[in-house]
Amino acid sequence: MMNRPNPEQVAMSIEVIDEITSDPITRVEIRVAIFDMSAGRAPCVDGINADLLNADILTTSVDTLYHCFGKVWL
């Protein structure tokens, strides 16, 4: 197909992760992930979008997600 990229080029652009850490997530990682989310996009099925999380990123959003992730982290 002419409108698709060459599969060999796509395979070469895949990032390889050598090591995956099992350390618990940090508040800094959560803050960076929220900051990197695209603003103005439609929310997912949970109804939460980046604008909502960024509205109070320094306190409520990060702390709430940190405690939630801490409960489910194995």
mmCIF file of the N, C-alpha and C atoms, coordinates in Angstrom:
data_MODEL
# 
_entry.id   MODEL 
# 
loop_
_atom_site.group_PDB 
_atom_site.id 
_atom_site.type_symbol 
_atom_site.label_atom_id 
_atom_site.label_alt_id 
_atom_site.label_comp_id 
_atom_site.label_asym_id 
_atom_site.label_entity_id 
_atom_site.label_seq_id 
_atom_site.pdbx_PDB_ins_code 
_atom_site.Cartn_x 
_atom_site.Cartn_y 
_atom_site.Cartn_z 
_atom_site.occupancy 
_atom_site.B_iso_or_equiv 
_atom_site.pdbx_formal_charge 
_atom_site.auth_seq_id 
_atom_site.auth_comp_id 
_atom_site.auth_asym_id 
_atom_site.auth_atom_id 
_atom_site.pdbx_PDB_model_num 
ATOM 1   N N  . MET A 1 1  ? 0.834   -1.171 0.000  1.00 0.00 ? 1  MET A N  1 
ATOM 2   C CA . MET A 1 1  ? 0.000   0.000  0.000  1.00 0.00 ? 1  MET A CA 1 
ATOM 3   C C  . MET A 1 1  ? 0.886   1.245  0.000  1.00 0.00 ? 1  MET A C  1 
ATOM 4   N N  . MET A 1 2  ? 0.522   2.187  -0.771 1.00 0.00 ? 2  MET A N  1 
ATOM 5   C CA . MET A 1 2  ? 1.334   3.390  -0.904 1.00 0.00 ? 2  MET A CA 1 
ATOM 6   C C  . MET A 1 2  ? 1.171   4.368  0.264  1.00 0.00 ? 2  MET A C  1 
ATOM 7   N N  . ASN A 1 3  ? 0.037   4.314  0.960  1.00 0.00 ? 3  ASN A N  1 
ATOM 8   C CA . ASN A 1 3  ? -0.199  5.299  2.009  1.00 0.00 ? 3  ASN A CA 1 
ATOM 9   C C  . ASN A 1 3  ? 0.241   4.825  3.398  1.00 0.00 ? 3  ASN A C  1 
ATOM 10  N N  . ARG A 1 4  ? 0.903   3.702  3.475  1.00 0.00 ? 4  ARG A N  1 
ATOM 11  C CA . ARG A 1 4  ? 1.377   3.183  4.757  1.00 0.00 ? 4  ARG A CA 1 
ATOM 12  C C  . ARG A 1 4  ? 2.895   3.258  4.821  1.00 0.00 ? 4  ARG A C  1 
ATOM 13  N N  . PRO A 1 5  ? 3.435   3.473  6.042  1.00 0.00 ? 5  PRO A N  1 
ATOM 14  C CA . PRO A 1 5  ? 4.895   3.523  6.152  1.00 0.00 ? 5  PRO A CA 1 
ATOM 15  C C  . PRO A 1 5  ? 5.519   2.155  5.937  1.00 0.00 ? 5  PRO A C  1 
ATOM 16  N N  . ASN A 1 6  ? 6.763   2.161  5.548  1.00 0.00 ? 6  ASN A N  1 
ATOM 17  C CA . ASN A 1 6  ? 7.512   0.934  5.340  1.00 0.00 ? 6  ASN A CA 1 
ATOM 18  C C  . ASN A 1 6  ? 7.619   0.208  6.685  1.00 0.00 ? 6  ASN A C  1 
ATOM 19  N N  . PRO A 1 7  ? 7.200   -1.067 6.770  1.00 0.00 ? 7  PRO A N  1 
ATOM 20  C CA . PRO A 1 7  ? 7.251   -1.800 8.044  1.00 0.00 ? 7  PRO A CA 1 
ATOM 21  C C  . PRO A 1 7  ? 8.639   -1.875 8.648  1.00 0.00 ? 7  PRO A C  1 
ATOM 22  N N  . GLU A 1 8  ? 9.671   -1.906 7.828  1.00 0.00 ? 8  GLU A N  1 
ATOM 23  C CA . GLU A 1 8  ? 11.034  -1.950 8.346  1.00 0.00 ? 8  GLU A CA 1 
ATOM 24  C C  . GLU A 1 8  ? 11.391  -0.653 9.064  1.00 0.00 ? 8  GLU A C  1 
ATOM 25  N N  . GLN A 1 9  ? 10.902  0.471  8.558  1.00 0.00 ? 9  GLN A N  1 
ATOM 26  C CA . GLN A 1 9  ? 11.165  1.749  9.202  1.00 0.00 ? 9  GLN A CA 1 
ATOM 27  C C  . GLN A 1 9  ? 10.388  1.870  10.514 1.00 0.00 ? 9  GLN A C  1 
ATOM 28  N N  . VAL A 1 10 ? 9.172   1.351  10.560 1.00 0.00 ? 10 VAL A N  1 
ATOM 29  C CA . VAL A 1 10 ? 8.363   1.393  11.768 1.00 0.00 ? 10 VAL A CA 1 
ATOM 30  C C  . VAL A 1 10 ? 9.005   0.547  12.855 1.00 0.00 ? 10 VAL A C  1 
ATOM 31  N N  . ALA A 1 11 ? 9.483   -0.632 12.500 1.00 0.00 ? 11 ALA A N  1 
ATOM 32  C CA . ALA A 1 11 ? 10.109  -1.514 13.469 1.00 0.00 ? 11 ALA A CA 1 
ATOM 33  C C  . ALA A 1 11 ? 11.367  -0.886 14.055 1.00 0.00 ? 11 ALA A C  1 
ATOM 34  N N  . MET A 1 12 ? 12.069  -0.112 13.294 1.00 0.00 ? 12 MET A N  1 
ATOM 35  C CA . MET A 1 12 ? 13.295  0.512  13.776 1.00 0.00 ? 12 MET A CA 1 
ATOM 36  C C  . MET A 1 12 ? 13.007  1.667  14.734 1.00 0.00 ? 12 MET A C  1 
ATOM 37  N N  . SER A 1 13 ? 11.804  2.252  14.687 1.00 0.00 ? 13 SER A N  1 
ATOM 38  C CA . SER A 1 13 ? 11.502  3.403  15.518 1.00 0.00 ? 13 SER A CA 1 
ATOM 39  C C  . SER A 1 13 ? 10.903  3.030  16.872 1.00 0.00 ? 13 SER A C  1 
ATOM 40  N N  . ILE A 1 14 ? 10.731  1.750  17.147 1.00 0.00 ? 14 ILE A N  1 
ATOM 41  C CA . ILE A 1 14 ? 10.157  1.301  18.409 1.00 0.00 ? 14 ILE A CA 1 
ATOM 42  C C  . ILE A 1 14 ? 11.209  1.403  19.503 1.00 0.00 ? 14 ILE A C  1 
ATOM 43  N N  . GLU A 1 15 ? 10.818  2.030  20.619 1.00 0.00 ? 15 GLU A N  1 
ATOM 44  C CA . GLU A 1 15 ? 11.738  2.184  21.742 1.00 0.00 ? 15 GLU A CA 1 
ATOM 45  C C  . GLU A 1 15 ? 11.796  0.889  22.542 1.00 0.00 ? 15 GLU A C  1 
ATOM 46  N N  . VAL A 1 16 ? 12.978  0.444  22.855 1.00 0.00 ? 16 VAL A N  1 
ATOM 47  C CA . VAL A 1 16 ? 13.175  -0.774 23.620 1.00 0.00 ? 16 VAL A CA 1 
ATOM 48  C C  . VAL A 1 16 ? 13.464  -0.394 25.073 1.00 0.00 ? 16 VAL A C  1 
ATOM 49  N N  . ILE A 1 17 ? 12.703  -0.958 25.986 1.00 0.00 ? 17 ILE A N  1 
ATOM 50  C CA . ILE A 1 17 ? 12.898  -0.713 27.403 1.00 0.00 ? 17 ILE A CA 1 
ATOM 51  C C  . ILE A 1 17 ? 13.662  -1.897 27.978 1.00 0.00 ? 17 ILE A C  1 
ATOM 52  N N  . ASP A 1 18 ? 14.864  -1.640 28.457 1.00 0.00 ? 18 ASP A N  1 
ATOM 53  C CA . ASP A 1 18 ? 15.696  -2.708 28.991 1.00 0.00 ? 18 ASP A CA 1 
ATOM 54  C C  . ASP A 1 18 ? 15.252  -3.155 30.372 1.00 0.00 ? 18 ASP A C  1 
ATOM 55  N N  . GLU A 1 19 ? 14.821  -2.217 31.171 1.00 0.00 ? 19 GLU A N  1 
ATOM 56  C CA . GLU A 1 19 ? 14.470  -2.551 32.539 1.00 0.00 ? 19 GLU A CA 1 
ATOM 57  C C  . GLU A 1 19 ? 13.205  -1.802 32.952 1.00 0.00 ? 19 GLU A C  1 
ATOM 58  N N  . ILE A 1 20 ? 12.280  -2.505 33.533 1.00 0.00 ? 20 ILE A N  1 
ATOM 59  C CA . ILE A 1 20 ? 11.070  -1.889 34.052 1.00 0.00 ? 20 ILE A CA 1 
ATOM 60  C C  . ILE A 1 20 ? 11.153  -1.935 35.568 1.00 0.00 ? 20 ILE A C  1 
ATOM 61  N N  . THR A 1 21 ? 11.079  -0.783 36.178 1.00 0.00 ? 21 THR A N  1 
ATOM 62  C CA . THR A 1 21 ? 11.197  -0.709 37.625 1.00 0.00 ? 21 THR A CA 1 
ATOM 63  C C  . THR A 1 21 ? 9.901   -1.141 38.300 1.00 0.00 ? 21 THR A C  1 
ATOM 64  N N  . SER A 1 22 ? 10.023  -1.724 39.457 1.00 0.00 ? 22 SER A N  1 
ATOM 65  C CA . SER A 1 22 ? 8.833   -2.112 40.216 1.00 0.00 ? 22 SER A CA 1 
ATOM 66  C C  . SER A 1 22 ? 8.662   -1.211 41.436 1.00 0.00 ? 22 SER A C  1 
ATOM 67  N N  . ASP A 1 23 ? 9.431   -0.116 41.465 1.00 0.00 ? 23 ASP A N  1 
ATOM 68  C CA . ASP A 1 23 ? 9.306   0.838  42.559 1.00 0.00 ? 23 ASP A CA 1 
ATOM 69  C C  . ASP A 1 23 ? 7.939   1.510  42.504 1.00 0.00 ? 23 ASP A C  1 
ATOM 70  N N  . PRO A 1 24 ? 7.396   1.874  43.658 1.00 0.00 ? 24 PRO A N  1 
ATOM 71  C CA . PRO A 1 24 ? 6.120   2.593  43.667 1.00 0.00 ? 24 PRO A CA 1 
ATOM 72  C C  . PRO A 1 24 ? 6.239   3.923  42.927 1.00 0.00 ? 24 PRO A C  1 
ATOM 73  N N  . ILE A 1 25 ? 5.140   4.366  42.374 1.00 0.00 ? 25 ILE A N  1 
ATOM 74  C CA . ILE A 1 25 ? 5.115   5.626  41.642 1.00 0.00 ? 25 ILE A CA 1 
ATOM 75  C C  . ILE A 1 25 ? 5.304   6.780  42.620 1.00 0.00 ? 25 ILE A C  1 
ATOM 76  N N  . THR A 1 26 ? 5.938   7.841  42.158 1.00 0.00 ? 26 THR A N  1 
ATOM 77  C CA . THR A 1 26 ? 6.181   8.999  43.010 1.00 0.00 ? 26 THR A CA 1 
ATOM 78  C C  . THR A 1 26 ? 5.238   10.141 42.641 1.00 0.00 ? 26 THR A C  1 
ATOM 79  N N  . ARG A 1 27 ? 5.119   11.097 43.553 1.00 0.00 ? 27 ARG A N  1 
ATOM 80  C CA . ARG A 1 27 ? 4.288   12.275 43.284 1.00 0.00 ? 27 ARG A CA 1 
ATOM 81  C C  . ARG A 1 27 ? 4.844   13.075 42.096 1.00 0.00 ? 27 ARG A C  1 
ATOM 82  N N  . VAL A 1 28 ? 6.150   13.106 41.958 1.00 0.00 ? 28 VAL A N  1 
ATOM 83  C CA . VAL A 1 28 ? 6.771   13.824 40.844 1.00 0.00 ? 28 VAL A CA 1 
ATOM 84  C C  . VAL A 1 28 ? 6.379   13.179 39.514 1.00 0.00 ? 28 VAL A C  1 
ATOM 85  N N  . GLU A 1 29 ? 6.392   11.852 39.444 1.00 0.00 ? 29 GLU A N  1 
ATOM 86  C CA . GLU A 1 29 ? 6.006   11.149 38.212 1.00 0.00 ? 29 GLU A CA 1 
ATOM 87  C C  . GLU A 1 29 ? 4.550   11.441 37.861 1.00 0.00 ? 29 GLU A C  1 
ATOM 88  N N  . ILE A 1 30 ? 3.691   11.495 38.858 1.00 0.00 ? 30 ILE A N  1 
ATOM 89  C CA . ILE A 1 30 ? 2.281   11.791 38.620 1.00 0.00 ? 30 ILE A CA 1 
ATOM 90  C C  . ILE A 1 30 ? 2.132   13.217 38.105 1.00 0.00 ? 30 ILE A C  1 
ATOM 91  N N  . ARG A 1 31 ? 2.827   14.166 38.740 1.00 0.00 ? 31 ARG A N  1 
ATOM 92  C CA . ARG A 1 31 ? 2.751   15.564 38.329 1.00 0.00 ? 31 ARG A CA 1 
ATOM 93  C C  . ARG A 1 31 ? 3.231   15.734 36.891 1.00 0.00 ? 31 ARG A C  1 
ATOM 94  N N  . VAL A 1 32 ? 4.330   15.078 36.532 1.00 0.00 ? 32 VAL A N  1 
ATOM 95  C CA . VAL A 1 32 ? 4.866   15.169 35.168 1.00 0.00 ? 32 VAL A CA 1 
ATOM 96  C C  . VAL A 1 32 ? 3.882   14.558 34.165 1.00 0.00 ? 32 VAL A C  1 
ATOM 97  N N  . ALA A 1 33 ? 3.273   13.426 34.516 1.00 0.00 ? 33 ALA A N  1 
ATOM 98  C CA . ALA A 1 33 ? 2.314   12.776 33.615 1.00 0.00 ? 33 ALA A CA 1 
ATOM 99  C C  . ALA A 1 33 ? 1.094   13.658 33.385 1.00 0.00 ? 33 ALA A C  1 
ATOM 100 N N  . ILE A 1 34 ? 0.588   14.295 34.435 1.00 0.00 ? 34 ILE A N  1 
ATOM 101 C CA . ILE A 1 34 ? -0.563  15.190 34.284 1.00 0.00 ? 34 ILE A CA 1 
ATOM 102 C C  . ILE A 1 34 ? -0.189  16.386 33.433 1.00 0.00 ? 34 ILE A C  1 
ATOM 103 N N  . PHE A 1 35 ? 0.979   16.962 33.686 1.00 0.00 ? 35 PHE A N  1 
ATOM 104 C CA . PHE A 1 35 ? 1.434   18.127 32.931 1.00 0.00 ? 35 PHE A CA 1 
ATOM 105 C C  . PHE A 1 35 ? 1.586   17.803 31.446 1.00 0.00 ? 35 PHE A C  1 
ATOM 106 N N  . ASP A 1 36 ? 2.005   16.575 31.118 1.00 0.00 ? 36 ASP A N  1 
ATOM 107 C CA . ASP A 1 36 ? 2.227   16.169 29.733 1.00 0.00 ? 36 ASP A CA 1 
ATOM 108 C C  . ASP A 1 36 ? 0.942   15.814 28.982 1.00 0.00 ? 36 ASP A C  1 
ATOM 109 N N  . MET A 1 37 ? -0.180  15.708 29.701 1.00 0.00 ? 37 MET A N  1 
ATOM 110 C CA . MET A 1 37 ? -1.441  15.371 29.038 1.00 0.00 ? 37 MET A CA 1 
ATOM 111 C C  . MET A 1 37 ? -1.902  16.529 28.157 1.00 0.00 ? 37 MET A C  1 
ATOM 112 N N  . SER A 1 38 ? -2.561  16.217 27.058 1.00 0.00 ? 38 SER A N  1 
ATOM 113 C CA . SER A 1 38 ? -3.037  17.237 26.126 1.00 0.00 ? 38 SER A CA 1 
ATOM 114 C C  . SER A 1 38 ? -4.277  17.927 26.677 1.00 0.00 ? 38 SER A C  1 
ATOM 115 N N  . ALA A 1 39 ? -4.228  19.248 26.718 1.00 0.00 ? 39 ALA A N  1 
ATOM 116 C CA . ALA A 1 39 ? -5.375  20.027 27.191 1.00 0.00 ? 39 ALA A CA 1 
ATOM 117 C C  . ALA A 1 39 ? -6.415  20.160 26.077 1.00 0.00 ? 39 ALA A C  1 
ATOM 118 N N  . GLY A 1 40 ? -7.660  20.333 26.463 1.00 0.00 ? 40 GLY A N  1 
ATOM 119 C CA . GLY A 1 40 ? -8.722  20.555 25.499 1.00 0.00 ? 40 GLY A CA 1 
ATOM 120 C C  . GLY A 1 40 ? -9.232  19.310 24.810 1.00 0.00 ? 40 GLY A C  1 
ATOM 121 N N  . ARG A 1 41 ? -8.788  18.154 25.228 1.00 0.00 ? 41 ARG A N  1 
ATOM 122 C CA . ARG A 1 41 ? -9.248  16.907 24.613 1.00 0.00 ? 41 ARG A CA 1 
ATOM 123 C C  . ARG A 1 41 ? -10.467 16.394 25.352 1.00 0.00 ? 41 ARG A C  1 
ATOM 124 N N  . ALA A 1 42 ? -11.246 15.593 24.685 1.00 0.00 ? 42 ALA A N  1 
ATOM 125 C CA . ALA A 1 42 ? -12.447 15.021 25.288 1.00 0.00 ? 42 ALA A CA 1 
ATOM 126 C C  . ALA A 1 42 ? -12.066 14.055 26.401 1.00 0.00 ? 42 ALA A C  1 
ATOM 127 N N  . PRO A 1 43 ? -12.857 14.017 27.466 1.00 0.00 ? 43 PRO A N  1 
ATOM 128 C CA . PRO A 1 43 ? -12.562 13.092 28.562 1.00 0.00 ? 43 PRO A CA 1 
ATOM 129 C C  . PRO A 1 43 ? -12.782 11.648 28.154 1.00 0.00 ? 43 PRO A C  1 
ATOM 130 N N  . CYS A 1 44 ? -12.174 10.747 28.888 1.00 0.00 ? 44 CYS A N  1 
ATOM 131 C CA . CYS A 1 44 ? -12.372 9.316  28.659 1.00 0.00 ? 44 CYS A CA 1 
ATOM 132 C C  . CYS A 1 44 ? -13.696 8.898  29.280 1.00 0.00 ? 44 CYS A C  1 
ATOM 133 N N  . VAL A 1 45 ? -13.908 7.610  29.381 1.00 0.00 ? 45 VAL A N  1 
ATOM 134 C CA . VAL A 1 45 ? -15.178 7.111  29.915 1.00 0.00 ? 45 VAL A CA 1 
ATOM 135 C C  . VAL A 1 45 ? -15.400 7.514  31.368 1.00 0.00 ? 45 VAL A C  1 
ATOM 136 N N  . ASP A 1 46 ? -14.319 7.846  32.092 1.00 0.00 ? 46 ASP A N  1 
ATOM 137 C CA . ASP A 1 46 ? -14.473 8.259  33.484 1.00 0.00 ? 46 ASP A CA 1 
ATOM 138 C C  . ASP A 1 46 ? -14.870 9.730  33.607 1.00 0.00 ? 46 ASP A C  1 
ATOM 139 N N  . GLY A 1 47 ? -14.851 10.475 32.513 1.00 0.00 ? 47 GLY A N  1 
ATOM 140 C CA . GLY A 1 47 ? -15.261 11.871 32.521 1.00 0.00 ? 47 GLY A CA 1 
ATOM 141 C C  . GLY A 1 47 ? -14.185 12.831 32.997 1.00 0.00 ? 47 GLY A C  1 
ATOM 142 N N  . ILE A 1 48 ? -12.976 12.340 33.239 1.00 0.00 ? 48 ILE A N  1 
ATOM 143 C CA . ILE A 1 48 ? -11.889 13.189 33.731 1.00 0.00 ? 48 ILE A CA 1 
ATOM 144 C C  . ILE A 1 48 ? -10.966 13.531 32.574 1.00 0.00 ? 48 ILE A C  1 
ATOM 145 N N  . ASN A 1 49 ? -10.753 14.829 32.353 1.00 0.00 ? 49 ASN A N  1 
ATOM 146 C CA . ASN A 1 49 ? -9.837  15.235 31.293 1.00 0.00 ? 49 ASN A CA 1 
ATOM 147 C C  . ASN A 1 49 ? -8.635  15.961 31.891 1.00 0.00 ? 49 ASN A C  1 
ATOM 148 N N  . ALA A 1 50 ? -7.681  16.315 31.060 1.00 0.00 ? 50 ALA A N  1 
ATOM 149 C CA . ALA A 1 50 ? -6.445  16.950 31.518 1.00 0.00 ? 50 ALA A CA 1 
ATOM 150 C C  . ALA A 1 50 ? -6.714  18.298 32.169 1.00 0.00 ? 50 ALA A C  1 
ATOM 151 N N  . ASP A 1 51 ? -7.680  19.044 31.661 1.00 0.00 ? 51 ASP A N  1 
ATOM 152 C CA . ASP A 1 51 ? -7.988  20.359 32.228 1.00 0.00 ? 51 ASP A CA 1 
ATOM 153 C C  . ASP A 1 51 ? -8.438  20.238 33.677 1.00 0.00 ? 51 ASP A C  1 
ATOM 154 N N  . LEU A 1 52 ? -9.225  19.232 33.978 1.00 0.00 ? 52 LEU A N  1 
ATOM 155 C CA . LEU A 1 52 ? -9.697  19.020 35.342 1.00 0.00 ? 52 LEU A CA 1 
ATOM 156 C C  . LEU A 1 52 ? -8.534  18.677 36.273 1.00 0.00 ? 52 LEU A C  1 
ATOM 157 N N  . LEU A 1 53 ? -7.645  17.806 35.835 1.00 0.00 ? 53 LEU A N  1 
ATOM 158 C CA . LEU A 1 53 ? -6.509  17.426 36.665 1.00 0.00 ? 53 LEU A CA 1 
ATOM 159 C C  . LEU A 1 53 ? -5.526  18.584 36.840 1.00 0.00 ? 53 LEU A C  1 
ATOM 160 N N  . ASN A 1 54 ? -5.339  19.382 35.803 1.00 0.00 ? 54 ASN A N  1 
ATOM 161 C CA . ASN A 1 54 ? -4.406  20.508 35.874 1.00 0.00 ? 54 ASN A CA 1 
ATOM 162 C C  . ASN A 1 54 ? -4.943  21.664 36.703 1.00 0.00 ? 54 ASN A C  1 
ATOM 163 N N  . ALA A 1 55 ? -6.251  21.717 36.932 1.00 0.00 ? 55 ALA A N  1 
ATOM 164 C CA . ALA A 1 55 ? -6.845  22.816 37.685 1.00 0.00 ? 55 ALA A CA 1 
ATOM 165 C C  . ALA A 1 55 ? -6.287  22.889 39.107 1.00 0.00 ? 55 ALA A C  1 
ATOM 166 N N  . ASP A 1 56 ? -5.955  21.760 39.687 1.00 0.00 ? 56 ASP A N  1 
ATOM 167 C CA . ASP A 1 56 ? -5.438  21.738 41.057 1.00 0.00 ? 56 ASP A CA 1 
ATOM 168 C C  . ASP A 1 56 ? -4.305  20.720 41.151 1.00 0.00 ? 56 ASP A C  1 
ATOM 169 N N  . ILE A 1 57 ? -3.338  20.853 40.261 1.00 0.00 ? 57 ILE A N  1 
ATOM 170 C CA . ILE A 1 57 ? -2.290  19.847 40.124 1.00 0.00 ? 57 ILE A CA 1 
ATOM 171 C C  . ILE A 1 57 ? -1.377  19.760 41.344 1.00 0.00 ? 57 ILE A C  1 
ATOM 172 N N  . LEU A 1 58 ? -1.145  20.847 42.032 1.00 0.00 ? 58 LEU A N  1 
ATOM 173 C CA . LEU A 1 58 ? -0.180  20.833 43.127 1.00 0.00 ? 58 LEU A CA 1 
ATOM 174 C C  . LEU A 1 58 ? -0.701  20.200 44.405 1.00 0.00 ? 58 LEU A C  1 
ATOM 175 N N  . THR A 1 59 ? -1.999  20.064 44.531 1.00 0.00 ? 59 THR A N  1 
ATOM 176 C CA . THR A 1 59 ? -2.523  19.493 45.777 1.00 0.00 ? 59 THR A CA 1 
ATOM 177 C C  . THR A 1 59 ? -3.449  18.321 45.527 1.00 0.00 ? 59 THR A C  1 
ATOM 178 N N  . THR A 1 60 ? -4.665  18.595 45.200 1.00 0.00 ? 60 THR A N  1 
ATOM 179 C CA . THR A 1 60 ? -5.692  17.557 45.149 1.00 0.00 ? 60 THR A CA 1 
ATOM 180 C C  . THR A 1 60 ? -5.420  16.473 44.110 1.00 0.00 ? 60 THR A C  1 
ATOM 181 N N  . SER A 1 61 ? -5.133  16.839 42.881 1.00 0.00 ? 61 SER A N  1 
ATOM 182 C CA . SER A 1 61 ? -4.961  15.849 41.817 1.00 0.00 ? 61 SER A CA 1 
ATOM 183 C C  . SER A 1 61 ? -3.828  14.881 42.115 1.00 0.00 ? 61 SER A C  1 
ATOM 184 N N  . VAL A 1 62 ? -2.660  15.415 42.448 1.00 0.00 ? 62 VAL A N  1 
ATOM 185 C CA . VAL A 1 62 ? -1.491  14.572 42.683 1.00 0.00 ? 62 VAL A CA 1 
ATOM 186 C C  . VAL A 1 62 ? -1.696  13.708 43.923 1.00 0.00 ? 62 VAL A C  1 
ATOM 187 N N  . ASP A 1 63 ? -2.161  14.298 45.019 1.00 0.00 ? 63 ASP A N  1 
ATOM 188 C CA . ASP A 1 63 ? -2.355  13.532 46.255 1.00 0.00 ? 63 ASP A CA 1 
ATOM 189 C C  . ASP A 1 63 ? -3.401  12.439 46.093 1.00 0.00 ? 63 ASP A C  1 
ATOM 190 N N  . THR A 1 64 ? -4.503  12.758 45.439 1.00 0.00 ? 64 THR A N  1 
ATOM 191 C CA . THR A 1 64 ? -5.563  11.767 45.236 1.00 0.00 ? 64 THR A CA 1 
ATOM 192 C C  . THR A 1 64 ? -5.061  10.601 44.397 1.00 0.00 ? 64 THR A C  1 
ATOM 193 N N  . LEU A 1 65 ? -4.391  10.894 43.293 1.00 0.00 ? 65 LEU A N  1 
ATOM 194 C CA . LEU A 1 65 ? -3.874  9.826  42.439 1.00 0.00 ? 65 LEU A CA 1 
ATOM 195 C C  . LEU A 1 65 ? -2.763  9.046  43.130 1.00 0.00 ? 65 LEU A C  1 
ATOM 196 N N  . TYR A 1 66 ? -1.926  9.722  43.910 1.00 0.00 ? 66 TYR A N  1 
ATOM 197 C CA . TYR A 1 66 ? -0.848  9.048  44.633 1.00 0.00 ? 66 TYR A CA 1 
ATOM 198 C C  . TYR A 1 66 ? -1.418  8.004  45.595 1.00 0.00 ? 66 TYR A C  1 
ATOM 199 N N  . HIS A 1 67 ? -2.437  8.376  46.351 1.00 0.00 ? 67 HIS A N  1 
ATOM 200 C CA . HIS A 1 67 ? -3.045  7.434  47.292 1.00 0.00 ? 67 HIS A CA 1 
ATOM 201 C C  . HIS A 1 67 ? -3.774  6.305  46.561 1.00 0.00 ? 67 HIS A C  1 
ATOM 202 N N  . CYS A 1 68 ? -4.407  6.627  45.453 1.00 0.00 ? 68 CYS A N  1 
ATOM 203 C CA . CYS A 1 68 ? -5.108  5.599  44.659 1.00 0.00 ? 68 CYS A CA 1 
ATOM 204 C C  . CYS A 1 68 ? -4.102  4.600  44.091 1.00 0.00 ? 68 CYS A C  1 
ATOM 205 N N  . PHE A 1 69 ? -3.032  5.097  43.497 1.00 0.00 ? 69 PHE A N  1 
ATOM 206 C CA . PHE A 1 69 ? -2.015  4.199  42.938 1.00 0.00 ? 69 PHE A CA 1 
ATOM 207 C C  . PHE A 1 69 ? -1.332  3.383  44.029 1.00 0.00 ? 69 PHE A C  1 
ATOM 208 N N  . GLY A 1 70 ? -1.146  3.993  45.194 1.00 0.00 ? 70 GLY A N  1 
ATOM 209 C CA . GLY A 1 70 ? -0.518  3.294  46.306 1.00 0.00 ? 70 GLY A CA 1 
ATOM 210 C C  . GLY A 1 70 ? -1.342  2.086  46.777 1.00 0.00 ? 70 GLY A C  1 
ATOM 211 N N  . LYS A 1 71 ? -2.653  2.180  46.663 1.00 0.00 ? 71 LYS A N  1 
ATOM 212 C CA . LYS A 1 71 ? -3.520  1.078  47.078 1.00 0.00 ? 71 LYS A CA 1 
ATOM 213 C C  . LYS A 1 71 ? -3.513  -0.081 46.083 1.00 0.00 ? 71 LYS A C  1 
ATOM 214 N N  . VAL A 1 72 ? -3.282  0.199  44.806 1.00 0.00 ? 72 VAL A N  1 
ATOM 215 C CA . VAL A 1 72 ? -3.338  -0.850 43.784 1.00 0.00 ? 72 VAL A CA 1 
ATOM 216 C C  . VAL A 1 72 ? -1.971  -1.317 43.319 1.00 0.00 ? 72 VAL A C  1 
ATOM 217 N N  . TRP A 1 73 ? -0.893  -0.612 43.732 1.00 0.00 ? 73 TRP A N  1 
ATOM 218 C CA . TRP A 1 73 ? 0.451   -0.969 43.298 1.00 0.00 ? 73 TRP A CA 1 
ATOM 219 C C  . TRP A 1 73 ? 0.876   -2.282 43.932 1.00 0.00 ? 73 TRP A C  1 
ATOM 220 N N  . LEU A 1 74 ? 1.362   -3.174 43.137 1.00 0.00 ? 74 LEU A N  1 
ATOM 221 C CA . LEU A 1 74 ? 1.770   -4.487 43.652 1.00 0.00 ? 74 LEU A CA 1 
ATOM 222 C C  . LEU A 1 74 ? 3.252   -4.582 43.783 1.00 0.00 ? 74 LEU A C  1 
# 
